[in-house]
């Protein structure tokens, strides 16, 4: 135990490969009770949810149960989170349906084979990323990209369920405009009894969640509406019901498809692999912070990837760690991945013995479960915060949201990542340059004796570069400092405060050498202050450090540099001085 009541697993020996062994080495009876209760609680929630998300993915509802058995057992063996609940989730189900529909040509058999292949590809990509320790790659999807994508995907998911909520005779569509057009064209086919079933289902889900959140609302609504549907024969009154739901467990089989199918699915597999991992690792880390249990990001990639490989082999579709079920798992007392084992066993029993009970379940109920679950993913607060904090983050979120909404999930993700990387490169190519001690001639600084000499001394310029000095911005720094020397005829020395330069490259070293020579040709000395160790080492390897050092132009800090050039005492260099406290003029 780690002081919070949650066990800390042993990660030595075989447990490094199969983490579940580390959880079991010191397993206690009290922990078993917590895990059993949590596992059964999540199973009660997962059964109807998994069937709803299978329908969202365009798969038979029973495949949702398949995706909630073996993949969960595999994750329990290899996962490092004691609270993460893996299984079908709305976003990956939507992405699965969007990827498969254009390739299946309406053939259910081919659709199922493509779903298995997609899950297999997602799993292989995630396992390879985990083995190669590439979990850091998901950092390229910023919070703004994920927030915009998730909010738009939630709207698309909700819109895609409207046809089942209203009983419309509408065709399948992928993007929001296509869905809206399909709904408009089929608006005259609204089925009154189906609408009534949907209203009752949504109301029941919302009220149960708000007033009695500890009860399994989805299961209660499914059970209640199914009983009413059977009693009043709603299936014969025009309400679409599930009818035959196959029972039993899936048999393992590798998808047999052509190489062109692999190539066609690969872009979607990469996108799903990244999104599925991001969704799971985010909630796993959040819960681990509360339980003080360590989550290994690369091992999580391997674990979720292996779960997806199992999903592909056992006739299911891609899975991920879900936000809502993980929160339920945690609040119900889950301590170790054994809770996930109990969930999988309960779902297996349902698949074996209880599928006939779903015969009269209206599809509108599954649509209601999806809509109520995903509408909470629309994050308006994140959009407002991003826009207020930095306009570029707000634009990234807005662009991702609009492209996802108008053109689909994969183009939306691609556009968001590309735009956020472009903004990053643009910002890093234009680092903040500030001349310390030189400020506009205002009453704010006119009477500050500490800086009075610097403000009026035309011989010295102190310039700080806030960011790495590399190929994208080296020429900009060189041009600005040379322009500074041209504008000030009395300038004798430029002190480059390098305290904020965390890294450099050959181009940065070349820029420093050029500045040293070209400023010297103008009679201006370049002085370096507070140079960090890695930067100093690279300058030395590039042959730039020695000439500047030999000239006596390398100094411990800005104060030492000013003393060497005969200027007044300057502000202390480095992180001791807050940026707002140092008078400065942005170059």
C-alpha positions as CSV (number, residue, x, y, z in Angstrom):
1,X,0.0,0.0,0.0
2,X,1.1,3.6,-0.7
3,X,-0.7,5.4,2.1
4,X,-3.9,6.0,0.1
5,X,-5.3,2.4,0.5
6,X,-4.3,1.6,-3.1
7,X,-1.7,-1.1,-3.6
8,X,1.6,-0.3,-5.3
9,X,2.6,-3.2,-7.6
10,X,6.0,-4.8,-7.7
11,X,7.5,-4.1,-11.1
12,X,10.6,-6.3,-10.9
13,X,11.3,-9.6,-12.7
14,X,8.5,-11.1,-14.8
15,X,6.2,-8.3,-13.7
16,X,8.1,-5.9,-16.0
17,X,6.6,-7.8,-18.9
18,X,3.3,-8.9,-17.4
19,X,2.5,-6.2,-14.8
20,X,-0.5,-8.1,-13.4
21,X,1.9,-10.4,-11.7
22,X,3.2,-7.5,-9.7
23,X,-0.3,-6.6,-8.6
24,X,-0.9,-10.2,-7.4
25,X,2.3,-10.7,-5.4
26,X,0.8,-8.9,-2.3
27,X,-2.9,-9.1,-3.1
28,X,-5.2,-8.9,-0.1
29,X,-8.7,-10.0,0.6
30,X,-9.9,-6.4,1.2
31,X,-8.5,-5.5,-2.2
32,X,-10.4,-8.4,-3.8
33,X,-13.7,-7.1,-2.4
34,X,-13.1,-3.6,-3.8
35,X,-12.1,-5.0,-7.3
36,X,-15.1,-7.4,-7.4
37,X,-17.6,-4.6,-6.7
38,X,-16.0,-2.2,-9.2
39,X,-15.8,-4.9,-11.9
40,X,-19.4,-5.9,-11.6
41,X,-20.5,-2.2,-11.5
42,X,-18.6,-1.4,-14.7
43,X,-20.0,-4.5,-16.4
44,X,-23.5,-3.4,-15.7
45,X,-22.7,-0.1,-17.4
46,X,-20.6,-1.6,-20.2
47,X,-23.1,-4.1,-21.5
48,X,-25.6,-1.6,-22.9
49,X,-22.9,0.9,-23.7
50,X,-20.9,-1.6,-25.7
51,X,-23.9,-2.6,-27.8
52,X,-24.7,1.1,-28.4
53,X,-21.1,1.9,-29.5
54,X,-21.1,-1.2,-31.8
55,X,-24.2,0.2,-33.6
56,X,-22.4,3.5,-33.8
57,X,-19.5,1.8,-35.5
58,X,-21.9,0.1,-38.0
59,X,-21.3,-3.3,-36.4
60,X,-23.9,-5.8,-35.0
61,X,-24.6,-5.0,-31.4
62,X,-23.2,-8.4,-30.2
63,X,-19.7,-7.3,-31.4
64,X,-19.7,-4.7,-28.7
65,X,-19.9,-7.6,-26.2
66,X,-17.0,-9.3,-28.0
67,X,-15.0,-6.1,-27.8
68,X,-15.6,-6.2,-24.0
69,X,-14.3,-9.6,-23.2
70,X,-10.9,-10.8,-24.5
71,X,-9.5,-7.3,-25.1
72,X,-10.2,-6.4,-21.4
73,X,-8.5,-9.6,-20.2
74,X,-5.4,-8.7,-22.3
75,X,-5.3,-5.2,-21.0
76,X,-5.6,-6.5,-17.4
77,X,-2.5,-8.6,-18.0
78,X,-0.4,-5.9,-19.4
79,X,-1.8,-2.6,-18.2
80,X,-0.2,-0.4,-15.5
81,X,-3.3,1.4,-14.3
82,X,-5.4,0.0,-11.6
83,X,-8.5,2.1,-12.5
84,X,-8.5,2.5,-16.3
85,X,-11.6,0.8,-17.9
86,X,-10.8,-0.3,-21.4
87,X,-13.5,-1.2,-24.0
88,X,-15.6,0.3,-26.8
89,X,-15.7,4.2,-26.7
90,X,-17.8,6.6,-28.7
91,X,-15.0,8.5,-30.6
92,X,-13.2,5.4,-31.8
93,X,-16.5,3.8,-32.7
94,X,-17.3,6.9,-34.8
95,X,-13.9,6.8,-36.5
96,X,-14.3,3.1,-37.2
97,X,-17.6,3.6,-38.9
98,X,-16.3,6.6,-40.9
99,X,-13.3,4.5,-42.1
100,X,-15.2,1.3,-42.9
101,X,-18.4,2.5,-44.6
102,X,-16.7,3.7,-47.9
103,X,-14.8,0.4,-48.2
104,X,-17.4,-2.1,-47.4
105,X,-19.9,-1.3,-50.2
106,X,-22.8,-2.4,-48.0
107,X,-21.5,-5.9,-47.6
108,X,-21.9,-6.9,-43.9
109,X,-19.4,-9.7,-44.1
110,X,-16.8,-7.5,-45.7
111,X,-17.6,-4.8,-43.1
112,X,-16.9,-7.2,-40.2
113,X,-13.7,-8.4,-41.8
114,X,-12.5,-4.8,-42.3
115,X,-13.4,-3.9,-38.7
116,X,-11.2,-6.8,-37.5
117,X,-8.4,-5.8,-39.8
118,X,-8.7,-2.2,-38.6
119,X,-8.5,-3.2,-34.9
120,X,-5.5,-5.4,-35.8
121,X,-3.7,-2.5,-37.5
122,X,-4.4,-0.1,-34.6
123,X,-3.1,-2.7,-32.2
124,X,0.1,-3.3,-34.2
125,X,0.8,0.4,-34.5
126,X,0.3,1.0,-30.7
127,X,2.5,-2.0,-29.8
128,X,5.3,-0.9,-32.1
129,X,5.1,2.6,-30.6
130,X,5.3,1.1,-27.1
131,X,8.2,-1.1,-27.9
132,X,10.1,1.7,-29.5
133,X,9.1,4.0,-26.6
134,X,7.4,6.5,-28.9
135,X,4.6,7.5,-26.5
136,X,6.0,11.0,-26.7
137,X,4.7,11.3,-30.3
138,X,1.2,11.8,-29.0
139,X,2.3,15.1,-27.5
140,X,2.1,16.5,-31.0
141,X,-1.7,16.5,-30.5
142,X,-2.1,19.6,-28.3
143,X,-4.9,20.1,-25.8
144,X,-6.5,22.6,-28.3
145,X,-6.5,20.0,-31.1
146,X,-8.0,17.3,-28.8
147,X,-10.6,19.6,-27.4
148,X,-11.7,20.9,-30.8
149,X,-11.7,17.3,-32.2
150,X,-13.6,15.9,-29.3
151,X,-16.3,18.6,-29.3
152,X,-16.9,18.3,-33.0
153,X,-16.9,14.5,-32.9
154,X,-19.5,14.6,-30.1
155,X,-21.8,16.7,-32.3
156,X,-21.3,14.4,-35.3
157,X,-21.9,11.4,-33.1
158,X,-25.1,12.9,-31.6
159,X,-26.3,13.9,-35.1
160,X,-25.7,10.5,-36.5
161,X,-28.1,9.0,-33.9
162,X,-31.0,11.3,-34.7
163,X,-32.3,9.0,-37.4
164,X,-32.7,6.2,-34.8
165,X,-34.1,8.5,-32.2
166,X,-36.8,9.7,-34.6
167,X,-37.3,6.4,-36.5
168,X,-36.3,8.1,-39.8
169,X,-35.7,6.2,-43.0
170,X,-32.4,7.9,-43.6
171,X,-29.2,6.6,-45.2
172,X,-25.9,6.5,-43.5
173,X,-23.7,9.6,-43.7
174,X,-20.3,10.5,-42.2
175,X,-19.8,14.3,-42.0
176,X,-22.2,16.7,-40.3
177,X,-23.4,18.4,-43.5
178,X,-24.1,15.0,-45.0
179,X,-26.0,13.9,-41.9
180,X,-28.0,17.1,-41.8
181,X,-28.9,16.7,-45.5
182,X,-29.9,13.1,-45.0
183,X,-32.1,14.0,-42.0
184,X,-33.7,16.9,-43.9
185,X,-34.6,14.7,-46.9
186,X,-36.1,12.0,-44.6
187,X,-37.9,14.3,-42.2
188,X,-41.3,13.2,-43.4
189,X,-40.7,9.6,-42.2
190,X,-40.7,10.5,-38.5
191,X,-42.2,7.6,-36.5
192,X,-44.3,8.8,-33.5
193,X,-43.9,5.7,-31.3
194,X,-40.1,5.7,-31.8
195,X,-40.0,9.3,-30.8
196,X,-41.9,8.5,-27.6
197,X,-39.5,5.7,-26.8
198,X,-36.5,8.0,-27.4
199,X,-38.0,10.8,-25.2
200,X,-38.6,8.3,-22.3
201,X,-35.1,6.8,-22.7
202,X,-33.3,10.2,-22.7
203,X,-35.4,11.5,-19.8
204,X,-34.7,8.3,-17.8
205,X,-31.0,8.4,-18.5
206,X,-30.7,12.1,-17.6
207,X,-32.8,11.9,-14.5
208,X,-31.1,8.8,-13.1
209,X,-27.7,10.3,-13.7
210,X,-28.6,13.5,-12.0
211,X,-30.6,12.3,-9.0
212,X,-29.3,8.7,-8.4
213,X,-25.9,8.6,-10.1
214,X,-24.9,5.4,-8.1
215,X,-27.5,3.4,-9.9
216,X,-26.7,1.8,-13.3
217,X,-28.9,4.1,-15.2
218,X,-28.2,2.7,-18.7
219,X,-29.0,-0.8,-17.6
220,X,-32.2,0.2,-15.8
221,X,-33.4,2.1,-18.9
222,X,-32.5,-0.8,-21.2
223,X,-34.3,-3.3,-19.0
224,X,-37.4,-1.2,-18.5
225,X,-37.9,-0.2,-22.1
226,X,-37.2,-3.7,-23.3
227,X,-39.9,-5.1,-21.0
228,X,-42.4,-2.5,-22.2
229,X,-41.4,-3.2,-25.8
230,X,-42.0,-6.9,-25.3
231,X,-45.3,-6.3,-23.5
232,X,-46.7,-4.0,-26.2
233,X,-45.1,-5.7,-29.2
234,X,-43.5,-2.4,-30.2
235,X,-41.5,-4.3,-33.0
236,X,-44.8,-4.9,-34.8
237,X,-45.8,-1.2,-34.4
238,X,-43.0,0.1,-36.5
239,X,-40.3,0.5,-33.8
240,X,-37.0,-1.0,-34.9
241,X,-35.8,-3.6,-32.4
242,X,-32.6,-5.7,-32.3
243,X,-34.5,-9.0,-32.9
244,X,-31.9,-11.8,-33.1
245,X,-28.8,-11.2,-31.0
246,X,-26.3,-14.1,-31.4
247,X,-25.2,-15.7,-28.2
248,X,-21.9,-17.4,-27.3
249,X,-18.3,-16.3,-27.5
250,X,-16.4,-15.4,-30.6
251,X,-13.9,-17.8,-32.1
252,X,-10.4,-16.4,-32.8
253,X,-9.6,-15.8,-36.5
254,X,-7.2,-13.6,-38.4
255,X,-8.9,-11.3,-40.9
256,X,-8.2,-12.4,-44.5
257,X,-8.2,-9.4,-46.8
258,X,-6.1,-8.0,-49.6
259,X,-3.0,-5.8,-49.2
260,X,-5.0,-2.9,-50.8
261,X,-7.4,-3.0,-47.8
262,X,-4.4,-2.6,-45.5
263,X,-3.2,0.4,-47.4
264,X,-6.7,1.9,-47.5
265,X,-7.1,1.5,-43.7
266,X,-3.7,2.5,-42.6
267,X,-4.3,6.3,-42.3
268,X,-7.4,5.7,-40.3
269,X,-5.5,3.1,-38.1
270,X,-2.8,5.7,-37.3
271,X,-5.4,8.3,-36.4
272,X,-7.4,5.8,-34.2
273,X,-4.2,4.5,-32.6
274,X,-3.2,8.0,-31.5
275,X,-6.7,9.2,-30.4
276,X,-7.4,5.9,-28.5
277,X,-4.1,6.1,-26.7
278,X,-4.6,9.8,-25.8
279,X,-8.0,9.2,-24.4
280,X,-6.8,6.4,-22.3
281,X,-3.6,7.8,-21.0
282,X,-5.2,11.1,-20.1
283,X,-7.7,9.5,-17.7
284,X,-5.2,6.9,-16.5
285,X,-2.8,9.7,-15.4
286,X,-5.5,11.7,-13.8
287,X,-6.7,8.8,-11.7
288,X,-3.1,7.7,-10.9
289,X,-2.4,11.2,-9.5
290,X,-5.2,10.5,-7.0
291,X,-4.2,7.0,-6.1
292,X,-0.4,7.6,-6.2
293,X,0.0,4.7,-8.5
294,X,2.6,5.0,-11.3
295,X,1.4,4.7,-14.9
296,X,4.0,3.8,-17.5
297,X,3.0,5.6,-20.8
298,X,5.0,3.2,-23.1
299,X,3.7,0.1,-21.3
300,X,0.2,1.5,-21.6
301,X,0.7,1.8,-25.4
302,X,1.8,-1.9,-25.4
303,X,-1.2,-2.9,-23.3
304,X,-3.9,-1.1,-25.2
305,X,-2.2,-2.1,-28.5
306,X,-2.3,-5.8,-27.4
307,X,-6.0,-5.4,-26.5
308,X,-6.7,-4.0,-29.9
309,X,-4.8,-7.0,-31.5
310,X,-7.1,-9.3,-29.5
311,X,-10.1,-7.3,-30.6
312,X,-9.1,-7.8,-34.2
313,X,-8.6,-11.5,-33.8
314,X,-11.9,-12.0,-31.9
315,X,-14.3,-10.3,-34.4
316,X,-14.6,-7.0,-32.7
317,X,-13.5,-3.4,-33.5
318,X,-10.9,-0.9,-31.9
319,X,-11.1,-0.3,-28.2
320,X,-9.7,2.3,-25.8
321,X,-9.7,3.5,-22.2
322,X,-13.0,5.4,-21.6
323,X,-13.5,8.5,-19.5
324,X,-16.9,7.8,-18.0
325,X,-16.4,4.0,-17.3
326,X,-13.0,4.7,-15.8
327,X,-14.5,7.3,-13.5
328,X,-17.2,4.8,-12.5
329,X,-14.5,2.1,-12.0
330,X,-12.5,4.4,-9.7
331,X,-15.5,5.6,-7.7
332,X,-16.7,2.0,-7.2
333,X,-13.4,1.2,-5.5
334,X,-11.2,-0.5,-8.2
335,X,-7.7,-1.1,-6.8
336,X,-6.0,-3.3,-9.4
337,X,-6.5,-4.5,-13.0
338,X,-8.3,-7.5,-11.5
339,X,-11.4,-5.3,-11.5
340,X,-11.2,-5.4,-15.3
341,X,-11.0,-9.2,-15.2
342,X,-14.2,-9.3,-13.3
343,X,-15.8,-6.9,-15.8
344,X,-14.8,-9.1,-18.7
345,X,-16.1,-12.3,-17.0
346,X,-19.5,-10.7,-16.3
347,X,-19.8,-9.5,-20.0
348,X,-18.8,-13.1,-21.1
349,X,-21.6,-14.5,-19.0
350,X,-24.0,-12.0,-20.6
351,X,-22.8,-13.0,-24.1
352,X,-23.3,-16.7,-23.3
353,X,-26.6,-16.7,-21.5
354,X,-28.4,-13.3,-21.7
355,X,-28.4,-12.2,-25.3
356,X,-32.0,-13.5,-25.9
357,X,-33.2,-10.9,-23.4
358,X,-32.2,-8.2,-25.8
359,X,-34.5,-9.4,-28.6
360,X,-37.2,-6.7,-28.0
361,X,-34.7,-3.9,-27.2
362,X,-35.5,-0.8,-29.4
363,X,-32.5,0.7,-31.3
364,X,-33.7,4.1,-30.2
365,X,-32.6,3.2,-26.6
366,X,-29.1,2.5,-27.8
367,X,-29.1,5.8,-29.7
368,X,-30.3,7.6,-26.6
369,X,-27.4,6.0,-24.6
370,X,-24.9,7.3,-27.1
371,X,-26.3,10.8,-27.3
372,X,-26.5,11.3,-23.5
373,X,-22.9,9.9,-23.2
374,X,-21.3,12.1,-25.8
375,X,-23.0,15.4,-25.3
376,X,-21.0,15.8,-22.1
377,X,-17.8,15.8,-24.3
378,X,-18.6,19.2,-25.8
379,X,-16.2,21.5,-23.9
380,X,-17.3,25.1,-24.3
381,X,-15.2,26.2,-21.4
382,X,-12.0,24.9,-23.1
383,X,-12.7,26.9,-26.2
384,X,-13.2,30.2,-24.2
385,X,-10.1,29.6,-22.1
386,X,-7.9,28.8,-25.2
387,X,-9.1,31.9,-27.0
388,X,-8.5,34.1,-23.9
389,X,-5.1,32.6,-23.2
390,X,-3.6,32.7,-26.6
391,X,-5.3,33.5,-29.9
392,X,-3.3,30.9,-31.8
393,X,-4.5,28.2,-29.4
394,X,-8.1,29.4,-29.9
395,X,-7.6,29.3,-33.7
396,X,-6.2,25.8,-33.5
397,X,-9.2,24.6,-31.6
398,X,-11.6,26.4,-33.9
399,X,-10.0,25.0,-37.1
400,X,-9.9,21.5,-35.7
401,X,-13.5,21.8,-34.7
402,X,-14.7,23.1,-38.0
403,X,-12.8,20.7,-40.2
404,X,-13.9,17.7,-38.1
405,X,-17.5,18.9,-38.3
406,X,-17.5,19.6,-42.0
407,X,-15.1,17.0,-43.5
408,X,-14.7,14.2,-41.0
409,X,-12.6,13.0,-38.1
410,X,-9.4,12.2,-39.9
411,X,-9.1,15.5,-41.9
412,X,-10.0,17.3,-38.7
413,X,-7.2,15.7,-36.7
414,X,-4.7,16.2,-39.6
415,X,-5.7,19.9,-40.0
416,X,-5.4,20.6,-36.2
417,X,-2.0,18.9,-35.8
418,X,-0.6,20.5,-39.0
419,X,-1.8,24.0,-37.9
420,X,-0.6,23.7,-34.3
421,X,2.9,22.5,-35.6
422,X,2.9,25.4,-38.1
423,X,2.2,27.9,-35.3
424,X,4.9,26.3,-33.1
425,X,7.5,26.6,-35.9
426,X,6.4,30.2,-36.7
427,X,6.8,31.1,-33.0
428,X,10.1,29.4,-32.6
429,X,11.4,31.1,-35.8
430,X,10.5,34.4,-34.2
431,X,11.8,34.3,-30.7
432,X,11.2,37.1,-28.2
433,X,14.1,39.4,-28.3
434,X,14.3,42.1,-25.6
435,X,16.9,44.9,-24.9
436,X,17.3,45.0,-21.2
437,X,17.5,48.4,-19.5
438,X,16.2,50.3,-22.5
439,X,12.6,51.4,-22.2
440,X,10.4,54.0,-23.8
441,X,10.9,57.4,-22.3
442,X,8.0,57.4,-19.8
443,X,7.6,58.6,-16.3
444,X,7.4,54.9,-15.2
445,X,11.2,54.4,-15.5
446,X,12.6,58.0,-15.8
447,X,13.5,58.2,-12.1
448,X,14.8,54.6,-11.6
449,X,18.5,55.3,-10.7
450,X,19.4,51.6,-11.2
451,X,18.7,51.9,-15.0
452,X,19.2,55.6,-15.5
453,X,22.8,55.1,-16.8
454,X,21.7,52.3,-19.2
455,X,18.8,54.1,-20.6
456,X,20.9,57.1,-21.5
457,X,24.2,55.3,-22.3
458,X,24.4,54.9,-26.0
459,X,27.5,52.8,-25.9
460,X,26.0,49.5,-24.7
461,X,23.1,47.3,-25.7
462,X,22.0,44.3,-23.6
463,X,19.9,41.8,-25.6
464,X,18.2,38.7,-24.3
465,X,17.0,35.9,-26.6
466,X,14.1,34.0,-25.1
467,X,14.2,30.6,-26.8
468,X,16.5,28.2,-28.6
469,X,18.9,29.5,-31.2
470,X,18.7,27.2,-34.2
471,X,18.4,27.1,-38.0
472,X,14.9,28.6,-38.1
473,X,15.8,31.8,-36.2
474,X,19.6,32.2,-36.4
475,X,19.5,34.5,-39.4
476,X,16.8,36.6,-37.8
477,X,18.9,37.2,-34.6
478,X,21.9,38.1,-36.7
479,X,20.0,40.5,-38.9
480,X,18.3,42.3,-35.9
481,X,21.6,42.7,-34.0
482,X,23.4,44.0,-37.1
483,X,20.5,46.4,-37.7
484,X,20.8,47.6,-34.1
485,X,24.5,48.4,-34.6
486,X,23.7,50.3,-37.8
487,X,21.0,52.4,-36.1
488,X,23.3,53.5,-33.2
489,X,26.5,55.2,-34.2
490,X,27.8,55.4,-30.7
491,X,27.4,51.7,-29.9
492,X,30.6,50.1,-28.7
493,X,29.4,46.8,-27.2
494,X,26.5,44.3,-27.5
495,X,26.0,42.1,-24.5
496,X,24.1,38.9,-25.5
497,X,22.3,37.6,-22.4
498,X,22.1,33.8,-23.3
499,X,20.5,32.8,-20.0
500,X,17.3,31.9,-21.9
501,X,18.9,30.1,-24.8
502,X,18.4,26.5,-23.9
503,X,19.8,24.9,-27.0
504,X,21.5,25.7,-30.3
505,X,22.8,24.0,-33.4
506,X,25.4,24.5,-36.2
507,X,23.4,27.4,-37.7
508,X,23.1,29.0,-34.3
509,X,26.9,28.7,-33.8
510,X,27.5,30.1,-37.3
511,X,25.3,33.1,-36.5
512,X,27.3,33.8,-33.3
513,X,30.5,33.6,-35.2
514,X,29.2,35.9,-37.9
515,X,28.0,38.4,-35.4
516,X,31.3,38.4,-33.6
517,X,33.2,39.1,-36.8
518,X,30.8,41.6,-38.5
519,X,30.2,43.6,-35.3
520,X,34.0,43.7,-34.8
521,X,34.3,45.1,-38.3
522,X,32.1,48.0,-37.2
523,X,34.0,48.5,-34.0
524,X,31.4,46.9,-31.8
525,X,32.4,44.1,-29.4
526,X,30.1,41.1,-28.9
527,X,30.0,39.9,-25.3
528,X,28.4,36.6,-24.2
529,X,26.8,36.4,-20.7
530,X,25.3,33.5,-18.8
531,X,25.9,30.8,-21.5
532,X,24.4,27.4,-20.5
533,X,26.6,24.3,-20.5
534,X,25.1,22.5,-23.5
535,X,25.2,25.7,-25.6
536,X,28.8,26.4,-24.6
537,X,29.8,22.8,-25.5
538,X,28.3,23.0,-28.9
539,X,29.9,26.4,-29.6
540,X,33.2,24.9,-28.6
541,X,32.8,22.0,-30.9
542,X,31.9,24.4,-33.7
543,X,35.1,26.4,-33.1
544,X,33.2,29.5,-32.1
545,X,33.8,29.6,-28.4
546,X,37.6,29.9,-28.3
547,X,37.9,33.2,-30.3
548,X,35.2,34.9,-28.2
549,X,36.7,33.5,-25.0
550,X,40.2,34.5,-26.0
551,X,39.1,38.1,-26.6
552,X,37.8,38.2,-23.0
553,X,34.2,38.5,-24.1
554,X,32.7,35.6,-22.2
555,X,31.2,36.5,-18.8
556,X,29.5,34.8,-15.9
557,X,26.4,37.1,-16.0
558,X,25.2,40.4,-17.3
559,X,26.6,42.3,-14.3
560,X,30.1,40.9,-15.0
561,X,29.8,41.8,-18.7
562,X,28.8,45.4,-17.9
563,X,31.8,45.7,-15.5
564,X,34.1,44.5,-18.3
565,X,32.8,47.0,-20.9
566,X,32.8,49.9,-18.4
567,X,29.0,50.3,-18.1
568,X,26.9,50.8,-15.0
569,X,25.7,47.9,-12.9
570,X,22.9,46.0,-14.7
571,X,20.1,43.7,-13.8
572,X,21.1,40.3,-12.5
573,X,21.0,37.7,-15.3
574,X,19.1,34.4,-15.3
575,X,15.9,33.2,-13.7
576,X,16.4,35.3,-10.5
577,X,14.8,38.3,-12.2
578,X,11.2,38.1,-13.2
579,X,10.7,39.4,-16.8
580,X,8.2,42.0,-15.8
581,X,10.6,43.5,-13.3
582,X,13.4,44.3,-15.8
583,X,12.8,47.4,-18.0
584,X,13.1,46.2,-21.6
585,X,12.2,47.1,-25.1
586,X,11.2,44.4,-27.5
587,X,13.3,44.4,-30.6
